[in-house]
């Protein structure tokens, strides 16, 4: 019995080492340093995301980002499993939360296209622009409109997701020195509900996606003041 007990102890130790080394499966907010000492410029007045009460929100209740699309869907996933994320016939709503992504390149806004994670996306025209309603399948991470909202819709509460997986579906790179086609030092702002905006110093691809998490990627300079979504509509 002592021998089997020792084996069990060894197995437990190995599991702990693996979890520590890989970071485990957790979407807890990461440790972020204060962003108070970062030199920033104001949010562009021409950007629809500017905190202006007169701003008209998109169909999801979130203002649309103004600016050219960062990257098209030319290299986007077409239905194959991507980094463990599957594409299924319908939306999976056991877990259903929303994160918001904003991207600036040298101080200029870049839009996140609608239809990421929805192969064969078919969009309807609304008063606020195209909105994807159907597709050949839905990845557990996807975007319905060009408002920066990442839908996390999974068949399990036990699986957690990262921003890197969303970019993998999009088919473009993401690391500390590149966001899609834009290359340069990436300054990453991260905000969790009830927390102050912080600077995330690690690889932005490792950032978790969670309910009302806000991520802002600034490639190069100037660095734009963090966007703060305070009204999430029905999301």
N, C-alpha and C positions, 0 to 999 in steps of 0.2 A: 504493500500500500504506500509505503514511504516513497518507493520508486515512482509510482504513478503520480503521487502528489508533487514530486519534483518536476515531472514532465509538465504538469498543469501550470506550475509556477513559471517555467521557462516559456510556455506558450503565451501566457498572459503578458510577460515581460516583452516578448517579441511584438505582440499586438500593440502594446503601449508605445514602443519605439516607433513602429510604423505610423501610428496615428500622429505622434509628435512630429515625425519627419515630414509627413505629407500635409499636415494641417488639419487632418480629419475631414469630416463632412459637416461643416458648420457654416451657417450664413450669418453668424453674429457680426455686428459692426466691427470693422478692424480698428486697431489703435491708430488714431490720427493726431498729428501734432497741430498746435495752434496755427491758424492762418493769419493771425493778427499782424504779423510782421512781414507779410508778403506785399510787395508793391504792386498795386493793381490800378487799372484804368476803369472808368465807369462803363457800365453796360451800354453798348451802342444804342443811341436814341431811335435809330431806324429799325431796331430788332423788335419783332413782335413779342418777344419774351420780356421786354423791359417792364418793370413793375409799375405799370400805368393802369389805373382803374378803368380807363377807357378801352383797354386792350380787349379785343374780341377773342374769346377762347375758341379752340377747335371743337370738333364733335365730342371729344372725350373730356371737355372742360379745361383742358390745358392749352395755353397759348402756343401758336405755331412758331417755329423758329424761321427767321427770314435769312436767306442766303443760299448760295449754291449747295447742291448735295455734295457731301464729302466724297462719296463713291457710289457708283451704280450697283446694281445687283448682277452684273455680268458674271461674277465668279461665285455667286451665292449658291448655297446647297440646294439640291433639287429633289430631296426626299430620302437620301441615304442618312444613316445615323451619323451624327457629328459630335465627337467628343462625348459620347454617351447620351446625347440628346436625340430623342426619336421624333419622327414626323408621323402623326396619326391622322386618321380620316376626319376626326372632329376635335374640337377643343376640349382639353382635359381640365376639369375644374375642381378636383379635390383640393389642390392648392391654386389659389388665384390671387396674386398680388401684383403690384406695379412699381417699377423703378423709373426714374427720369434721368435721361442722359443729355448733356449739352456739350457741344464741341466748338472750340474756337481755334483758328489757325492764324497765327500772327495778329491776333486781336480781332479777326473777322469771323463772323458766325458761319458755321457749316451745318446744313440740315441733315438729319438722319432720315433716309427714305422710308416710305411706307412699304410694306410687303416683305420686309426681312423676316425670314422664317416661315413664309407662306408661299411655297412654290405654286406657280400657276395662279398667282393672286389676281382676283378680279375686283376692281375698285368701282364704287359708285361715286358720282359727283355730288357733293353736298355744297352748302353755302360756304363752307370753310375749306373746300378742296377735296381731293380724292380720299376715300375711306374704304379700306379693304373689308369686304364681307365674306368672301368665299375664296377657296383655293383648292388645289388637289390634295393638300394635307396641311396640317398645322404643327410646326415644331413647338416644343414646350416653351420656347422663348420666341417671341415675334412682335412685330410692330404693325398696327392697323393704319396709322396716320403719321404724317411727318411732323409730329409734335414731341418727339424724343421719348415717348412712353414705351417702355419695354414691358410687355405682358409676360408674366411668369405663370403659365398654366400647365400644371403637372398632375399626373394621376397618383402622386404619392407625396405625403408631407415629409417623408424621410430623405428625399433627395434635394440637395441644394445646388444652386447654380451660380456661375460667375460671369462677369462681363466678357471675359475671354471666350466663353462658349458662344455668346451672342455674336461676337465678331467672327468667330469661326463659321457660324451659319452664314454670316454676311460675306464671307470669303475674303476678308482683308486682314492684314496684320495689326496687332496691338501689343505694344511693349512700352518701356520707359522712354524710348527715343523715336517712336513712330506710332501714328494713328492712321491706319489706312495708307493712302498715298502721301500723307503729310509727314515729313521727317523733321526732327528737332527735339530738344528737351521737352518732355511732357510734364507739366505741372498739374497735379490732380487734386481737385477739391472733392471732399466726400462729406455728406451730411446724412445722419440718421435722425428719425423723428425724435424731437425733444432734445437734440444735441446741437452744439454750436458747429459751424463749418470748420472742418479741419483739413490739413494737408496730408495726403497719403503718400508716403515715400517709396513704397514698393512698386512692383510691376502692376499697372492698372488692370491687366488681364486677370489678376487674382482677386479683384474686388468682388464681394458677394452681391447678389441681387436680392433685395428684400422689400418688404412693404414700405413704400414711400421713401426709399433710399434715393438720394440725389447725388449724381456723379457729374462732375464737369472736367473735361479734358482740355487743357490749354497747350497747344503746340507752339513752341517758340515764344516770342514776346511781341507786343506787350501782353501781360496777363490780365484778363478781364475779371472784374469783380464777380464773385460767385453768384449765380442765379439762385433764387430761393423761391420755390413753389410753396405757397401757403394755402392755396385753395385747390383741392384735388378733385373737385366736382363729385362724380359718383364713383370714382376709382378707389 
